[in-house]
Amino acid sequence: MTLTESLRQILVKKIPASAVNYAVDLWEKEPFSFKTTASRKTKLGDFRFRSDRPLQTITINADLNPYQFLLTYIHEVAHLHAYVQYGRTIAPHGMEWKSTFQRLMLPMLSTDVFPIDLLIPLRKHMNNPKASSSRDLFLMKEMSKYDEKSINSDIIFLSDLKPGSRFLLSGREFEKGETRRTRVLCEEVNSGRKYLIAQLAKVKPSN
C-alpha cells in the first residue's frame, strides 16, 4: 500500500466523504507523516517541525467528529505550508499562517462539506481564525452537536450554567462566578481557592 493510499484509508473514516480528495491533494502537494492519537485535553491536533527529518509530523485526536477533524487537519496542514513558504522564523499563528489557513479552507466552505448550521459560524471564524478553534465559543457549541453521544448525557459546557451554580470538574466541585472574556472565575467549594476555567470546559452540574 502506498503512503497516499494509507492516508486515504484513514481519512475516509474520519472526515466528510466530499472532502477526502481535497485532503489527500494537500498531502500530495506537501507530504508529511500523519498519525491519529488518543484524545488530548490541551489540543485537538499538532504540527511538529524537526529540521533533522525529511517529513514533518502532524497528529490529530482520533475521537473528533468528522467536521472538527477536517477543520483541525487543514489547520495543521496550514502550519506546514506556511513554514515551507515563509520559513521557520514566522510566528506559529501569525499573519502568514492565518492567510494560508484561510486559503486552504476556502474550497471547503460549502454546504457540500459542512452542514449549514456549522457553515455560518465557521465562515465567521475564518475571517480571523484563532490559534485554536476551541477558543471560538459559538463554533465549538455548534461543533459539539455532531460529537458522538456520551454516556454522560448530563455533561454540559460551563458557559451554559448560571453564575452561582455548582459543578463537578475532574472530581472536584466548583461554584461558577463571573465570566472574564473566554474564561470563568470559579471557586473550589472545599478549599475556597479561585480558578479561571475555560467557558468551553465540559462539566457536570452538581446542584
C-alpha positions in Angstrom: 0.0 0.0 0.0 1.4 3.4 -0.9 1.5 6.3 1.5 -1.2 8.1 -0.4 -3.5 5.0 -0.1 -2.7 4.7 3.5 -3.6 8.3 4.2 -6.8 8.0 2.2 -7.8 4.8 4.2 -7.6 6.9 7.4 -9.3 9.9 6.1 -12.4 8.1 4.6 -13.2 7.1 8.1 -12.6 10.4 9.7 -13.8 13.3 7.5 -16.8 14.0 5.2 -16.6 12.0 2.0 -16.8 15.1 -0.1 -13.5 16.4 1.5 -11.4 13.3 1.1 -9.9 14.0 -2.3 -9.0 17.6 -1.4 -7.4 16.5 1.9 -5.3 13.9 0.1 -4.3 16.5 -2.6 -3.0 18.8 0.2 -0.8 15.9 1.4 0.5 15.2 -2.2 1.5 18.8 -2.6 3.5 18.8 0.6 3.8 15.3 2.1 4.1 14.8 5.9 3.9 12.0 8.4 0.3 11.7 9.7 -1.0 10.0 12.8 -4.1 9.9 14.9 -3.7 9.9 18.7 -5.7 9.3 21.8 -7.7 12.3 23.0 -5.6 15.1 24.4 -7.2 17.7 26.8 -4.9 20.5 25.8 -5.0 20.2 22.0 -7.1 18.9 19.1 -4.1 18.5 16.7 -0.4 19.2 16.5 2.2 20.1 13.9 5.8 19.4 14.8 8.8 20.7 12.8 12.1 18.8 13.1 14.9 20.0 10.9 16.6 16.6 11.1 13.7 14.8 9.5 12.7 14.9 5.8 9.0 14.6 6.7 7.3 16.7 9.3 4.7 15.2 11.6 1.0 16.1 12.0 -1.1 14.4 14.7 -4.9 14.7 15.3 -7.1 13.4 18.1 -8.8 10.3 16.8 -12.1 11.0 18.7 -13.0 14.2 16.9 -16.3 14.3 14.9 -15.8 14.4 11.1 -16.2 18.2 10.8 -13.9 19.0 13.7 -11.4 16.5 12.3 -11.4 18.2 8.9 -11.0 21.7 10.3 -8.1 20.5 12.6 -6.5 18.7 9.7 -6.4 21.8 7.5 -5.4 24.0 10.5 -2.3 21.8 11.0 -1.5 21.4 7.2 -1.6 25.2 7.0 1.2 25.3 9.6 3.3 23.1 7.3 2.5 25.1 4.1 3.3 28.4 5.9 6.6 27.1 7.2 7.6 25.9 3.7 6.6 29.2 2.0 7.7 31.7 4.6 10.4 29.9 6.6 10.8 28.8 10.2 11.0 32.3 11.8 7.3 33.1 11.4 5.0 33.2 14.4 3.1 29.9 14.8 -0.3 31.7 14.5 0.8 34.9 12.8 -0.5 36.5 9.6 1.4 34.1 7.4 -0.4 31.1 9.0 -3.7 32.8 9.0 -3.6 33.7 5.4 -2.5 30.2 4.5 -5.2 28.6 6.6 -7.9 30.9 5.0 -6.7 30.0 1.5 -6.7 26.2 2.2 -10.1 26.3 3.9 -11.8 28.3 1.2 -12.7 25.4 -1.1 -14.2 23.6 1.9 -16.6 26.4 3.0 -19.6 24.9 1.2 -22.7 23.0 2.1 -21.3 20.2 0.1 -18.9 19.7 3.0 -20.3 21.3 6.1 -24.0 21.5 7.2 -25.4 25.0 7.2 -25.6 25.3 11.0 -21.8 24.8 11.1 -21.0 26.7 7.9 -22.4 30.0 9.3 -20.1 30.2 12.5 -17.3 28.6 10.5 -17.3 31.3 7.9 -17.2 33.9 10.6 -14.4 32.1 12.4 -12.3 32.0 9.2 -12.5 35.8 8.8 -9.9 35.9 11.6 -9.0 32.4 12.7 -7.8 31.9 16.2 -4.9 29.8 17.3 -7.4 27.1 18.2 -11.0 26.7 17.1 -11.7 25.5 20.6 -11.5 29.2 21.7 -14.5 30.1 19.5 -17.4 29.6 21.8 -20.2 29.7 19.2 -18.4 27.5 16.7 -17.5 24.9 19.3 -21.0 24.7 20.6 -22.3 24.0 17.1 -19.5 21.5 16.5 -20.3 19.7 19.7 -23.8 18.8 18.3 -22.0 16.4 15.9 -19.9 14.6 18.6 -20.8 11.0 19.5 -23.3 11.0 22.2 -21.6 10.5 25.5 -22.8 8.0 28.1 -22.5 11.0 30.4 -25.5 12.8 28.9 -25.7 15.3 31.8 -22.3 16.8 30.8 -22.6 20.4 29.6 -20.4 23.4 28.8 -19.5 25.6 31.7 -20.9 28.6 29.7 -24.4 27.1 29.9 -24.5 27.3 33.7 -25.8 30.3 35.5 -23.5 32.2 37.9 -23.7 30.7 41.4 -24.3 27.2 40.0 -22.1 24.3 41.3 -20.5 21.8 39.1 -18.0 18.9 39.0 -14.8 19.0 37.0 -12.0 16.4 37.4 -13.7 15.1 40.5 -13.7 18.5 42.2 -16.7 20.7 43.0 -16.7 24.4 42.0 -19.1 27.3 42.1 -19.4 29.4 38.9 -18.5 33.1 39.3 -18.1 35.9 36.8 -17.1 35.5 33.2 -13.9 37.1 32.1 -13.6 37.0 28.3 -13.1 33.3 27.4 -12.7 32.1 31.0 -14.9 32.0 34.1 -13.7 32.8 37.7 -14.8 29.8 39.7 -14.3 28.9 43.4 -13.5 25.4 44.5 -16.0 24.6 47.2 -13.8 22.6 49.6 -10.7 24.9 49.6 -12.2 28.3 48.7 -9.5 28.8 46.1 -10.4 30.5 42.9 -9.5 29.3 39.4 -10.0 30.6 35.9 -11.7 27.8 33.9 -12.4 27.9 30.2 -16.1 28.6 29.2 -15.9 25.6 26.9 -14.9 23.2 29.7 -17.3 20.3 29.9 -18.7 20.0 33.4 -21.3 18.1 35.3 -23.9 20.2 37.3 -24.0 19.2 41.0 -27.0 21.2 42.2 
